[in-house]
């Protein structure tokens, strides 16, 4: 049984607590939040000790996995301290995205986890769907041939103008990770951004990318869309075929170039994903299965290194926009 503690039990933290309490291979053993009322409420709901001091929790409880679901500026500035504390005492860690809104902190988290030898994972949950899994199998089986291009779109309505770069840093770890999941490392980017009327944040972005393989790609991202409509579209094409994933998990369509037939996978009404929150469930189940199998830290799916790679692309896109759309080299996370 894997013993789990959750730090940060507001909206996303509550979702995490629910799934760890339900998973047959995990035991939720503690919760922690700086707000005593919030921590106590979560502790009472799940019948576990509640803390406001994470260091005391780490000292007093037997814990295998620490989940960092805190928020902060650009949804990531409160991740560094709890993640580093847990890593330092040898715990596996799952961090909400982004690892941090600071690229320097994200780099340090990945470096420290490697140095200690613990698993550092990120909740890049958009890749953990049956549709994405089947699409990945098509790529790995060679059904697409050599990858040529990736078109990605992620648009969610979010009126927050908390910072100038809130849209890029808070949302696009997901979209960049999906692109990397199917096509590998990204080595160069070029970005242009705009603001919807009345906004101060760069709320819509157009990002061109070149992958290390030589494939090319494009991301359209926006916080100016409606939540009533599909939020995500992903198209990956090779010289032998291409596929399209609609709305994260709703359907996958494969178009082979050499025949008229297409292959369509649709999320089933029964026993399929019932909503977006199930992406959390799928991501959590994958991490737990890998911990149970004693998978090495460098083989974890959606690892801290994957999250860092996505953030390096985001920061390069920001620099490109700041410099009039010039092409920016993306730092490698491998050396």
Residue pairs with C-beta under 8 A, 6 or more apart in sequence:
1 25
1 26
1 27
2 25
2 26
2 27
2 64
2 65
2 288
2 291
2 292
3 26
3 27
3 29
3 61
3 62
3 63
3 64
3 65
4 20
4 26
4 27
4 28
4 29
4 63
4 64
4 65
4 66
4 67
5 28
5 29
5 30
5 31
5 32
5 57
5 58
5 61
5 63
5 65
5 66
5 67
6 13
6 16
6 17
6 20
6 28
6 30
6 31
6 32
6 42
6 66
6 67
6 69
7 13
7 31
7 32
7 33
7 54
7 57
7 66
7 67
7 68
7 69
7 70
7 82
7 86
8 32
8 33
8 68
8 69
8 70
8 71
8 78
8 82
8 96
9 17
9 31
9 32
9 33
9 38
9 39
9 41
9 42
9 69
10 33
10 38
10 69
10 71
12 69
12 71
12 96
13 31
13 33
13 42
13 67
13 69
13 70
14 42
15 277
15 280
16 67
16 69
16 280
16 284
17 28
17 31
17 42
17 45
17 46
19 280
19 281
19 284
20 26
20 27
20 28
20 67
20 284
21 28
21 46
23 284
23 285
23 288
25 288
25 289
25 292
26 65
26 288
28 46
28 48
29 48
29 49
29 61
29 62
29 63
30 43
30 48
30 49
30 50
30 51
30 57
30 61
30 63
31 39
31 42
31 43
31 46
31 48
31 49
31 50
31 51
32 39
32 50
32 51
32 52
32 53
32 54
32 57
32 82
33 39
33 42
33 50
33 52
34 52
35 52
36 50
36 52
39 50
39 51
39 52
40 50
42 50
43 49
43 50
44 50
49 57
49 60
49 61
51 57
54 82
54 85
54 86
55 85
57 63
58 66
58 85
58 86
58 89
58 91
63 91
64 91
64 92
64 291
65 91
65 92
65 93
65 94
65 287
65 291
66 82
66 83
66 86
66 91
66 92
66 93
66 94
67 93
67 94
67 95
68 79
68 82
68 83
68 86
68 93
68 94
68 95
68 96
69 96
70 78
70 79
70 82
70 96
71 78
71 96
72 78
72 79
72 101
73 101
73 162
73 163
74 98
74 101
74 162
74 163
74 165
74 166
74 169
74 170
75 96
75 97
75 98
75 101
75 169
75 170
76 96
76 97
76 98
76 99
76 100
76 101
76 102
76 169
76 170
77 100
77 101
77 102
79 95
79 96
79 98
79 99
79 100
79 105
79 109
80 100
80 102
80 105
80 108
80 109
83 93
83 95
83 99
83 109
83 120
84 108
84 109
84 112
86 93
87 93
87 109
87 112
87 113
87 116
87 118
87 120
88 112
88 116
90 116
90 118
91 118
92 118
92 119
92 120
92 121
92 291
93 113
93 118
93 119
93 120
93 121
93 304
94 121
94 122
94 123
94 284
94 287
95 109
95 120
95 121
95 122
95 123
95 304
95 307
96 122
96 123
97 122
97 123
97 124
97 173
97 174
97 307
98 106
98 122
98 169
98 170
98 173
98 307
98 310
98 311
98 314
99 105
99 106
99 109
99 110
99 122
99 304
99 307
99 308
99 311
100 106
100 109
101 169
101 170
103 311
103 312
103 315
106 307
106 308
106 311
107 308
109 120
109 304
109 308
110 120
110 304
110 305
110 308
110 333
113 119
113 120
113 297
113 304
114 297
114 298
117 297
118 297
119 290
119 291
119 295
119 297
119 300
119 303
120 297
120 300
120 303
120 304
120 305
121 287
121 300
121 301
121 302
121 303
121 304
122 173
122 302
122 303
122 304
122 306
122 307
123 280
123 283
123 302
124 173
124 174
124 177
124 283
124 302
124 306
124 307
124 310
125 174
125 279
125 280
125 282
125 283
125 302
126 132
126 174
126 175
126 177
126 178
126 232
126 248
126 279
127 177
127 178
127 181
127 301
127 302
128 279
128 282
128 283
128 286
128 301
128 302
129 248
129 249
129 273
129 279
129 282
130 249
130 265
130 267
130 272
130 273
131 245
131 248
131 249
131 250
131 251
131 252
131 265
131 267
132 178
132 181
132 245
132 249
134 252
134 265
135 182
135 234
135 236
135 243
135 245
135 252
135 254
136 181
136 182
138 144
138 241
138 243
138 254
139 147
139 182
139 236
142 240
143 240
143 241
143 254
143 256
144 236
144 237
144 238
144 239
144 240
144 241
144 242
144 243
145 238
145 239
145 240
145 241
146 213
146 215
146 238
146 239
147 182
147 183
147 184
147 211
147 213
147 215
147 236
147 237
147 238
148 215
148 216
148 237
148 238
148 239
149 215
149 216
149 217
149 218
149 235
149 236
149 237
150 179
150 182
150 183
150 209
150 211
150 215
150 216
150 217
150 218
150 234
150 235
150 236
150 237
151 217
151 218
151 233
151 234
151 235
152 175
152 178
152 179
152 217
152 218
152 219
152 220
152 233
152 234
152 235
153 175
153 219
153 220
153 221
153 232
153 233
153 234
154 171
154 172
154 174
154 175
154 219
154 220
154 221
154 222
154 231
154 232
155 220
155 221
155 222
155 223
155 224
155 225
155 231
155 232
156 171
156 222
156 223
156 225
156 227
156 231
157 223
157 224
157 225
157 226
157 227
158 167
158 170
158 171
158 223
159 223
160 166
160 201
160 223
161 199
161 200
161 201
161 203
162 201
163 169
163 201
164 200
164 201
164 202
165 201
165 202
165 318
166 201
166 223
167 201
167 202
167 203
167 204
167 205
167 221
167 222
167 223
168 193
168 202
168 205
168 221
168 314
168 317
168 318
169 311
169 314
171 221
171 223
172 205
172 219
172 221
172 310
172 314
173 307
173 310
173 311
173 314
175 219
175 221
175 232
176 186
176 219
176 309
176 310
176 313
176 314
177 302
177 306
177 307
177 310
178 232
178 234
179 186
179 209
179 217
179 219
179 234
180 186
180 306
180 309
180 310
180 313
182 234
182 236
183 211
183 213
183 215
183 217
183 236
184 211
184 212
184 213
184 215
185 211
185 212
185 309
185 330
185 332
185 334
186 209
186 210
186 211
186 212
186 217
186 309
186 313
186 330
187 210
187 211
187 212
187 329
187 330
187 332
188 209
188 210
188 327
188 328
188 329
188 330
189 207
189 208
189 209
189 210
189 313
189 316
189 317
189 320
189 327
189 328
189 330
190 207
190 208
190 320
190 325
190 326
190 327
190 328
191 205
191 206
191 207
191 208
191 316
191 317
191 318
191 320
191 321
191 325
192 205
192 206
192 321
192 325
193 202
193 204
193 205
193 206
193 321
194 202
194 203
194 204
194 205
195 201
195 202
195 203
195 204
196 203
196 204
196 224
199 224
201 223
202 321
203 222
203 223
203 224
204 220
204 221
204 222
204 223
204 224
205 219
205 220
205 221
205 222
205 317
205 321
206 218
206 219
206 220
207 218
207 219
207 220
207 221
207 317
208 216
208 217
208 218
209 216
209 217
209 218
209 219
209 313
210 216
210 217
211 217
225 231
230 246
230 247
230 250
231 247
231 248
232 245
232 246
232 247
232 248
233 244
233 245
233 246
233 247
234 244
234 245
235 242
235 243
235 244
235 245
236 242
236 243
239 257
240 256
240 257
240 258
241 254
241 255
241 256
241 257
242 254
242 255
242 257
243 252
243 253
243 254
243 255
244 252
244 253
244 255
245 251
245 252
246 252
246 253
248 276
248 279
249 267
249 273
249 276
249 278
249 279
250 266
250 267
251 264
251 265
251 266
251 267
252 264
252 265
253 262
253 263
253 264
253 265
254 262
254 263
254 264
255 262
256 262
256 263
267 273
273 279
273 282
283 302
286 301
286 302
287 300
287 301
290 299
290 300
290 301
297 303
298 305
305 333
308 333
309 333
312 330
312 331
312 333
313 330
316 328
316 329
316 330
316 331
317 328
319 328
320 326
320 327
320 328
